[in-house]
Amino acid sequence: MDPAMGGPCQGIRNSIPELEKLGVQNEVVCLDQANAGFLESDTFPIHFVGRAVGPWWYHKALVPWLLTNFSRFDIVIVHGLWLYPSYAVWKIIKSFKANHESKSIPKVYVMPHGMLDPWFQRAHGRKFKAVRNKIYWKLLEANVVNDADGLLFTCEEELKLAREAFSPYKPKKELNVGYGILPPPSYIADMDRAFKYACPGIDNKSYLLFLSRIDVKKGVDLLIQAYLALKKEGYKLPALVIAGPGEKSSYGLKVIKIASKDDGILFPGMLKGDAKWGAFYGCEAFVLPSHQENFGIAVVEALACGKPALISNRVNIWREIKDGKSGLIDTDTLYGVKQLILKWINLSQDKRVEMEQSAKKLFQKKFNISLSAKKLLEVLKA
């Protein structure tokens, strides 16, 4: 449940309060330490089996906890794949089916969160991992996926792409349940102050905002290269803020070195609370040129703040954003990212205002958590 691990844990935090309003009680079991500081604000029950060990995220206490507690629940949702927890749930369900009446066995759904996207099998530089995944699929993960009562997808694009990556792929049900976030807090001046404190050098400059993990999948290198190339060509650009964890990884150090050629590119690190919302509310537009993005919680957070999204067509909600006239779409290439920035800086002020208004409307219509929680419950009750 560590926020630094990405979007799924935030999605859980968004949906549980809304499901509780609909009369659904939730509990979370996770591979975290009970004293983890980021858990202090959670109001729903969380069971800590301890910090996972190794690259498979194994912990010996998980299976005993599942054996003891499974029968208390009507439905179990496994978030994510390729790690020990999904295998552990499958293993326990097999045991339950062999030793219990069917009416006492909870239904099990798997929410892949984009982890069945074929990009992971096709991307340059992932050949070894692709072979490893194919073997792991044949040995274990195909059972997890195909034996579950259904797969839960955040959007139609994710559902369709999941069919392309592995064989045998025969889920009992493919269910597009949607996804959403809580409405953002209303803007207050403290947010702007917090952001400027967290991002030295931004002062009162206009800026484009990237807020996500600094990872090769996110296309950060393309964003920086496109920005530098346009500057070299003589274009006057707003500053570029790249906020998120991952600065000290080998990839993070590489992109920071490239970005050091221009003092208009700023790295404030991972932003939280008022600083994060200040970054959203203060930006001209949000930029995410990902090579693969299942949903993009940060994209929707930007929309909710009335900020257009400049994204690649590998962000799975790109069609919704295009149809909603809430942003600009192009390819996940250097040329595509340059075009995103160029199209934005050439937009008239009137067009920008129209896009900002459309962004808020799209959030309310498609991505408000209250709507997605109702849809999830309807699907699970069917």
Rosetta blueprint (number, residue, H / E / L):
1 M L
2 D L
3 P H
4 A H
5 M H
6 G L
7 G H
8 P H
9 C H
10 Q H
11 G H
12 I H
13 R H
14 N H
15 S H
16 I H
17 P H
18 E H
19 L H
20 E H
21 K H
22 L L
23 G L
24 V L
25 Q L
26 N L
27 E L
28 V E
29 V E
30 C E
31 L L
32 D L
33 Q L
34 A L
35 N L
36 A L
37 G H
38 F H
39 L H
40 E L
41 S L
42 D L
43 T L
44 F L
45 P L
46 I E
47 H E
48 F E
49 V L
50 G L
51 R L
52 A L
53 V E
54 G L
55 P L
56 W L
57 W L
58 Y E
59 H L
60 K L
61 A L
62 L H
63 V H
64 P H
65 W H
66 L H
67 L H
68 T H
69 N H
70 F H
71 S H
72 R H
73 F L
74 D L
75 I E
76 V E
77 I E
78 V E
79 H E
80 G L
81 L L
82 W L
83 L L
84 Y H
85 P H
86 S H
87 Y H
88 A H
89 V H
90 W H
91 K H
92 I H
93 I H
94 K H
95 S H
96 F H
97 K H
98 A H
99 N H
100 H L
101 E L
102 S H
103 K H
104 S H
105 I L
106 P L
107 K E
108 V E
109 Y E
110 V E
111 M E
112 P L
113 H L
114 G L
115 M L
116 L L
117 D L
118 P L
119 W H
120 F H
121 Q H
122 R H
123 A L
124 H L
125 G L
126 R L
127 K H
128 F H
129 K H
130 A H
131 V H
132 R H
133 N H
134 K H
135 I H
136 Y H
137 W H
138 K H
139 L H
140 L H
141 E H
142 A H
143 N H
144 V H
145 V H
146 N H
147 D H
148 A L
149 D L
150 G E
151 L E
152 L E
153 F E
154 T L
155 C L
156 E H
157 E H
158 E H
159 L H
160 K H
161 L H
162 A H
163 R H
164 E H
165 A L
166 F L
167 S L
168 P L
169 Y L
170 K L
171 P L
172 K L
173 K L
174 E E
175 L E
176 N E
177 V L
178 G L
179 Y L
180 G L
181 I E
182 L L
183 P L
184 P L
185 P L
186 S L
187 Y L
188 I L
189 A H
190 D H
191 M H
192 D H
193 R H
194 A H
195 F H
196 K H
197 Y H
198 A H
199 C L
200 P L
201 G L
202 I L
203 D L
204 N L
205 K L
206 S L
207 Y E
208 L E
209 L E
210 F E
211 L E
212 S L
213 R L
214 I L
215 D L
216 V H
217 K H
218 K H
219 G L
220 V H
221 D H
222 L H
223 L H
224 I H
225 Q H
226 A H
227 Y H
228 L H
229 A H
230 L H
231 K H
232 K H
233 E L
234 G L
235 Y L
236 K L
237 L L
238 P L
239 A E
240 L E
241 V E
242 I E
243 A E
244 G L
245 P L
246 G L
247 E L
248 K L
249 S L
250 S H
251 Y H
252 G H
253 L H
254 K H
255 V H
256 I H
257 K H
258 I H
259 A H
260 S L
261 K L
262 D L
263 D L
264 G L
265 I E
266 L E
267 F L
268 P L
269 G L
270 M L
271 L L
272 K L
273 G H
274 D H
275 A H
276 K H
277 W H
278 G H
279 A H
280 F H
281 Y H
282 G H
283 C L
284 E L
285 A E
286 F E
287 V E
288 L E
289 P L
290 S L
291 H L
292 Q L
293 E E
294 N L
295 F L
296 G L
297 I H
298 A H
299 V H
300 V H
301 E H
302 A H
303 L H
304 A H
305 C L
306 G L
307 K L
308 P L
309 A E
310 L E
311 I E
312 S E
313 N L
314 R L
315 V E
316 N L
317 I L
318 W H
319 R H
320 E H
321 I H
322 K H
323 D H
324 G L
325 K L
326 S L
327 G E
328 L E
329 I E
330 D E
331 T L
332 D L
333 T L
334 L H
335 Y H
336 G H
337 V H
338 K H
339 Q H
340 L H
341 I H
342 L H
343 K H
344 W H
345 I H
346 N L
347 L L
348 S L
349 Q H
350 D H
351 K H
352 R H
353 V H
354 E H
355 M H
356 E H
357 Q H
358 S H
359 A H
360 K H
361 K H
362 L H
363 F H
364 Q H
365 K H
366 K H
367 F H
368 N E
369 I H
370 S H
371 L H
372 S H
373 A H
374 K H
375 K H
376 L H
377 L H
378 E H
379 V H
380 L H
381 K H
382 A L
